[in-house]
């Protein structure tokens, strides 16, 4: 009985997190078209979802922005983490690097919009991608830096003593060791970019809205099973990414 009481808060937390997802999944097959009244089972909303040009266009824009910003943010964030961990001794620089992760999204969005307007930069996919790189850079750098901080540097010193150059040591020794942190940072950057709404709303043009902006424009007029179906697809994509990341636990072998 005591064990049951100890587990109760845990199961309540699970219920709070996952029951709404289960309800969402069920209502995506609701034939009535109403968000709360069950009217029978149908898969037609998924067909309408994948034939909706606005949603498909938003998904293409979101994936393009997410993949591009993740690649750039991962490369720059890894290099930034190495510089901060190995060569930086200033707390001011540390604070400046982490600031984009601490600032509210609305502040970042308005600041970036003002900057793009000042330099005359055309708003569109490129501006959103650049904004997401700035937004994700701090997250990637902090994760990779943690990995750098917690491994034995004597392995690098041994490689250098044996005649390896600094570049070869980084590629054959350091990079495989910190690769789990790099993968984790890349996955976080990809997830944040797909989910991000405020910055994309302020820094994008009207021609190519991202998927969160498209969803926002749809739910203003009420939630439909089509939106529920879209949410289920996104949840499935998230679980797939997590599963693949776990299966790629030996990703460091790619660098050896």
Secondary structure, DSSP 8 states (H G I E B T S, - for coil): -HHHHHHHHHHHHHHHHHHHHHHHHHHTTBTT--SS----B--HHHHHHTT-HHHHHHHHHHHHHHHHHHHHHHHHHHHHHHHHHHT---HHHHHHHHHHHHS-HHHHHHHHHHHHHHHT---SHHHHHHHHHHHHHHHHHHHHHHHHHTS-THHHHHHHHTT--HHHHIIIIIHHHHHHHHHHHHHHHHHHHHH--HHHHHHS-SSS--HHHHHHHHHTT---HHHHHHHHHHHHHHHHHHHHHHHTTTGGGGG-
